[in-house]
Amino acid sequence: MSRRKTERLLNLVVCLLATRRYLTAEQIRRAVPGYPDSDEAFKRMFERDKEELRELGVPLEVGSDQQGGGGEETGYRIPPQAYELPDIHLTPDEAAVLGLAARVWQRASMAEAASGALLKLRAAGVETDVATAVGVEPRVNTGDPAFPALWEAVRDGRPVAFDYQGIGRTSVARRHLEPWGVVSRRGRWYAVGFDRDREEERVFRLSRIVGEVAPDGPDGSVTVPDGVDVRKIAFDWGDPVTEPRPATVRLRAGAAQGPRRWARDVRPVAGEGADGEWDEAVLTFRDVDRFAPYLARFADDVVVLDPPDLREAVIQQLKSVLG
């Protein structure tokens, strides 16, 4: 749903909640911003908005109020008593779980939504402070740039497209996905869904998505098949077990002590132009996504020569820091 449409529907709900009498379509047209000037266009848009509100469960009431200035003409309103939620009653354990759930997202990209939900609970008289009841401090990290767009796509049932760099590859491939869910597994985030390119269900690690996640179809066009368990798919899929690989690197003399501790074949760089500033060494690694951030911590004291996918991953890490 577009931002403009969302604002118009919200304004319409506020308008119909605030009135004590039935408002005619023309009165609504003048009171709610966002409707077109053309009579036919307004009529079509207003009909769609009414259906949208009903599908969302908003109790839109149709009638007339002769004393309200509308005569016998059809009008609309939303009875506050039918729209309002009943009082919230939670047990201490239920309130503690909700408070804990909000704290899980405290330092993640969902922190704002979690804090807002917690504030609403407290405004309703529900005490959610679990500082004395819980002895652990859970955290969920959603630092992957692709997470917000994929989470919204799953929420809205929207297909997406993105560039993806597979394991051991130096180039990216464009992928088209109907997302079913976003799952955290062992500290990493995965998108599960139907891969339109492979025509089968697939799992994509979010840290391997390069660039922006773009919409690739209308909202509501993705349907999760009955019986699908996205967590089971992600957990069963796992990460391919890769064999240890050698990495050839240059280490600045007298620096990068961490990599030096477990490097092998460390030797000064020889040949023309060698000034004793660099050593060349071989390191062993399995996972590019874990190893590249580690090497990037040493900035210009470490230069990766080979393999190409590790070198590119370290360069991207350094560029993201500069960005």
C-alpha positions as CSV (number, residue, x, y, z in Angstrom):
1,M,0.0,0.0,0.0
2,S,1.4,3.4,-1.0
3,R,2.1,6.1,1.5
4,R,-0.4,8.4,-0.1
5,K,-3.2,5.8,0.0
6,T,-2.3,5.0,3.6
7,E,-2.6,8.6,4.7
8,R,-5.9,9.0,2.8
9,L,-7.5,6.0,4.5
10,L,-6.2,7.1,7.9
11,N,-7.7,10.5,7.4
12,L,-10.9,8.9,6.3
13,V,-11.1,6.8,9.4
14,V,-10.3,9.8,11.7
15,C,-13.0,11.8,9.9
16,L,-15.7,9.2,10.3
17,L,-14.8,8.5,13.9
18,A,-14.9,12.2,14.8
19,T,-18.4,12.8,13.6
20,R,-21.6,12.1,15.5
21,R,-23.8,12.1,12.4
22,Y,-23.7,10.5,9.0
23,L,-21.5,12.3,6.5
24,T,-22.4,12.3,2.8
25,A,-19.9,11.4,0.2
26,E,-19.6,15.1,-0.8
27,Q,-19.0,16.1,2.7
28,I,-16.3,13.5,3.0
29,R,-14.8,14.6,-0.2
30,R,-14.4,18.2,1.1
31,A,-13.1,17.1,4.6
32,V,-10.6,14.3,3.6
33,P,-7.5,15.4,1.6
34,G,-6.3,13.2,-1.2
35,Y,-9.4,12.7,-3.3
36,P,-9.4,13.9,-7.0
37,D,-11.5,16.8,-8.3
38,S,-13.2,14.7,-11.0
39,D,-16.6,13.4,-9.9
40,E,-16.2,10.0,-11.6
41,A,-12.6,9.6,-10.3
42,F,-13.7,10.5,-6.8
43,K,-16.6,8.0,-7.0
44,R,-14.4,5.1,-8.0
45,M,-11.7,5.9,-5.5
46,F,-14.2,6.3,-2.6
47,E,-15.9,3.0,-3.5
48,R,-12.5,1.3,-3.4
49,D,-11.7,3.0,0.0
50,K,-14.9,1.8,1.5
51,E,-14.2,-1.8,0.4
52,E,-10.7,-1.5,1.7
53,L,-11.9,-0.4,5.2
54,R,-14.4,-3.2,5.4
55,E,-11.7,-5.7,4.4
56,L,-9.5,-4.3,7.2
57,G,-12.4,-4.9,9.7
58,V,-13.3,-1.3,10.2
59,P,-17.1,-1.1,11.1
60,L,-18.3,1.4,8.5
61,E,-21.9,2.2,9.1
62,V,-24.3,3.4,6.4
63,G,-27.4,5.5,7.1
64,S,-29.0,8.9,7.2
65,D,-29.6,11.6,9.8
66,Q,-32.3,14.1,9.0
67,Q,-31.3,16.4,11.9
68,G,-27.7,16.3,10.8
69,G,-28.2,18.3,7.6
70,G,-28.0,15.3,5.3
71,G,-31.7,14.7,4.9
72,E,-32.5,11.3,3.4
73,E,-29.2,11.2,1.5
74,T,-27.0,8.2,2.3
75,G,-24.2,9.0,4.7
76,Y,-21.3,7.2,6.5
77,R,-19.8,7.1,10.0
78,I,-17.8,4.8,12.2
79,P,-19.4,4.2,15.7
80,P,-16.6,4.6,18.2
81,Q,-18.0,1.9,20.5
82,A,-17.8,-0.6,17.6
83,Y,-14.3,0.5,16.5
84,E,-12.6,0.6,19.9
85,L,-10.8,-2.5,21.2
86,P,-12.0,-4.0,24.5
87,D,-9.9,-3.4,27.6
88,I,-6.6,-5.3,27.7
89,H,-6.3,-7.8,30.5
90,L,-3.0,-9.6,30.7
91,T,-1.6,-11.9,33.4
92,P,1.8,-10.9,34.9
93,D,3.5,-13.7,32.9
94,E,1.9,-12.5,29.6
95,A,2.9,-8.9,30.3
96,A,6.5,-10.1,31.1
97,V,6.7,-12.0,27.8
98,L,5.5,-8.9,25.9
99,G,8.0,-6.7,27.6
100,L,10.8,-9.2,27.0
101,A,9.9,-9.4,23.3
102,A,10.2,-5.6,23.0
103,R,13.6,-5.8,24.7
104,V,14.8,-8.4,22.2
105,W,14.5,-5.8,19.4
106,Q,15.9,-2.9,21.5
107,R,19.0,-2.5,19.5
108,A,17.8,-3.7,16.2
109,S,16.0,-2.2,13.2
110,M,12.6,-3.0,14.7
111,A,13.4,-1.1,17.9
112,E,11.0,1.8,17.0
113,A,8.0,-0.4,16.4
114,A,8.8,-2.5,19.5
115,S,9.1,0.7,21.6
116,G,5.8,2.0,20.2
117,A,4.0,-1.2,21.0
118,L,5.3,-1.1,24.6
119,L,4.2,2.5,25.0
120,K,0.7,1.6,23.9
121,L,0.5,-1.2,26.4
122,R,1.6,1.1,29.2
123,A,-0.9,3.7,28.1
124,A,-3.6,1.0,28.4
125,G,-2.5,0.4,32.0
126,V,-0.5,-2.8,31.4
127,E,2.8,-2.8,33.3
128,T,5.5,-4.5,31.2
129,D,8.7,-3.7,33.2
130,V,10.4,-7.1,33.5
131,A,13.8,-5.8,34.7
132,T,13.4,-7.6,38.0
133,A,11.8,-10.7,36.6
134,V,14.2,-11.7,33.8
135,G,17.8,-12.5,34.4
136,V,18.9,-12.5,30.7
137,E,19.2,-9.7,28.2
138,P,18.4,-11.1,24.8
139,R,19.3,-9.2,21.6
140,V,18.4,-9.6,18.0
141,N,20.8,-8.1,15.5
142,T,19.3,-7.0,12.2
143,G,22.2,-5.1,10.8
144,D,21.8,-6.5,7.3
145,P,20.8,-3.6,5.0
146,A,18.3,-5.9,3.2
147,F,16.3,-6.8,6.3
148,P,13.8,-3.8,6.4
149,A,12.8,-4.1,2.8
150,L,12.4,-7.9,2.9
151,W,10.5,-7.8,6.2
152,E,8.1,-5.2,4.7
153,A,7.8,-7.4,1.5
154,V,6.8,-10.4,3.6
155,R,4.3,-8.3,5.5
156,D,2.7,-6.8,2.4
157,G,2.9,-10.0,0.2
158,R,5.1,-8.3,-2.4
159,P,7.6,-10.0,-4.7
160,V,11.1,-8.6,-4.8
161,A,14.2,-8.6,-6.9
162,F,17.8,-8.2,-5.7
163,D,21.4,-8.9,-6.7
164,Y,22.8,-12.0,-4.9
165,Q,26.4,-13.1,-4.6
166,G,26.6,-16.9,-4.1
167,I,29.3,-18.7,-2.1
168,G,32.6,-18.7,-3.9
169,R,31.4,-16.3,-6.7
170,T,33.0,-12.9,-7.5
171,S,30.0,-11.7,-9.5
172,V,26.4,-11.2,-8.6
173,A,23.2,-12.6,-10.2
174,R,19.8,-11.0,-10.3
175,R,17.2,-13.0,-8.4
176,H,13.4,-12.7,-8.3
177,L,11.8,-14.0,-5.1
178,E,8.2,-14.4,-3.7
179,P,9.2,-14.0,0.0
180,W,7.4,-16.2,2.5
181,G,9.3,-15.2,5.7
182,V,12.5,-13.9,7.2
183,V,14.2,-16.1,9.7
184,S,17.1,-15.8,12.1
185,R,19.4,-18.8,12.4
186,R,22.7,-18.9,14.5
187,G,23.0,-15.1,14.3
188,R,22.3,-14.8,10.6
189,W,19.2,-13.8,8.7
190,Y,17.7,-15.7,5.8
191,A,14.8,-15.0,3.4
192,V,12.7,-18.0,2.5
193,G,10.4,-18.1,-0.5
194,F,9.7,-19.1,-4.0
195,D,12.5,-18.4,-6.4
196,R,11.0,-17.5,-9.8
197,D,14.3,-18.0,-11.6
198,R,14.7,-21.6,-10.3
199,E,11.0,-22.2,-10.0
200,E,11.4,-23.8,-6.5
201,E,11.6,-22.8,-2.9
202,R,14.9,-21.3,-1.9
203,V,16.7,-19.8,1.0
204,F,18.9,-16.6,0.7
205,R,21.3,-15.3,3.3
206,L,20.6,-11.6,3.7
207,S,24.3,-10.7,4.1
208,R,24.9,-11.9,0.5
209,I,22.4,-9.6,-1.0
210,V,24.2,-6.7,-2.8
211,G,22.5,-3.3,-3.1
212,E,18.9,-2.5,-2.7
213,V,15.9,-4.9,-2.6
214,A,13.4,-3.6,-5.2
215,P,9.7,-4.3,-5.5
216,D,8.9,-6.8,-8.3
217,G,5.2,-6.9,-8.3
218,P,2.0,-5.6,-6.5
219,D,1.2,-5.9,-2.8
220,G,-0.8,-9.0,-2.0
221,S,0.3,-11.0,-5.0
222,V,2.4,-13.4,-2.9
223,T,0.6,-16.3,-1.3
224,V,2.3,-18.6,1.2
225,P,1.3,-22.2,0.4
226,D,-0.7,-24.0,3.0
227,G,1.5,-26.0,5.4
228,V,4.7,-24.2,4.7
229,D,7.0,-23.8,7.8
230,V,9.6,-21.1,6.9
231,R,11.6,-21.8,10.0
232,K,11.9,-25.5,9.2
233,I,12.9,-24.7,5.6
234,A,15.6,-22.3,6.7
235,F,16.9,-24.7,9.5
236,D,16.9,-27.8,7.2
237,W,18.6,-25.9,4.4
238,G,21.5,-24.6,6.5
239,D,24.7,-23.4,5.0
240,P,26.7,-25.6,2.7
241,V,29.7,-27.1,4.4
242,T,32.7,-25.7,2.7
243,E,36.3,-27.0,2.8
244,P,39.0,-24.9,4.3
245,R,40.6,-22.6,1.7
246,P,43.9,-20.7,1.7
247,A,44.1,-17.0,1.5
248,T,47.2,-15.1,0.4
249,V,47.6,-11.8,2.2
250,R,50.1,-9.1,2.9
251,L,50.6,-8.0,6.5
252,R,52.2,-4.7,7.4
253,A,55.5,-5.3,9.2
254,G,55.0,-5.0,13.0
255,A,51.2,-4.8,12.7
256,A,48.2,-7.1,12.3
257,Q,49.2,-9.3,15.2
258,G,45.9,-11.2,15.2
259,P,46.3,-12.7,11.8
260,R,50.0,-13.3,12.4
261,R,49.3,-15.6,15.3
262,W,47.7,-18.3,13.1
263,A,49.3,-17.4,9.7
264,R,51.7,-19.8,8.0
265,D,54.5,-19.3,5.5
266,V,55.1,-15.8,6.7
267,R,58.0,-14.2,4.8
268,P,59.1,-10.7,3.9
269,V,58.0,-9.5,0.5
270,A,61.0,-9.7,-1.8
271,G,61.7,-8.4,-5.3
272,E,62.0,-5.1,-6.9
273,G,60.6,-2.2,-4.9
274,A,60.5,-4.2,-1.6
275,D,61.3,-2.0,1.3
276,G,60.7,-4.3,4.2
277,E,57.3,-2.8,5.0
278,W,55.3,-5.8,4.1
279,D,55.2,-9.6,4.8
280,E,53.3,-12.1,2.8
281,A,51.5,-14.9,4.5
282,V,48.9,-17.6,4.0
283,L,45.7,-17.8,6.2
284,T,43.1,-20.6,6.2
285,F,39.4,-19.8,6.2
286,R,36.0,-21.4,5.5
287,D,33.4,-18.7,5.5
288,V,33.9,-15.5,3.5
289,D,31.1,-13.7,5.3
290,R,32.7,-14.2,8.7
291,F,36.3,-13.9,7.6
292,A,36.0,-10.7,5.6
293,P,34.7,-8.5,8.5
294,Y,37.5,-9.8,10.6
295,L,40.2,-8.9,8.2
296,A,38.6,-5.5,7.5
297,R,39.1,-4.6,11.2
298,F,42.8,-4.3,10.5
299,A,42.2,-1.6,7.8
300,D,45.2,-0.9,5.7
301,D,47.5,-3.2,7.7
302,V,46.1,-6.2,5.8
303,V,45.8,-6.5,2.0
304,V,44.1,-9.6,0.5
305,L,45.7,-10.9,-2.7
306,D,43.8,-14.1,-3.2
307,P,41.1,-15.6,-3.6
308,P,39.1,-13.0,-5.5
309,D,35.8,-13.4,-3.7
310,L,37.5,-12.8,-0.3
311,R,39.4,-9.8,-1.6
312,E,36.1,-8.3,-3.0
313,A,34.3,-9.0,0.3
314,V,37.0,-7.2,2.3
315,I,36.8,-4.2,-0.1
316,Q,33.1,-4.0,0.3
317,Q,33.4,-4.1,4.1
318,L,35.8,-1.2,4.0
319,K,33.6,0.8,1.6
320,S,30.6,0.3,3.9
321,V,32.6,1.7,6.8
322,L,33.6,4.7,4.8
323,G,30.0,5.1,3.7
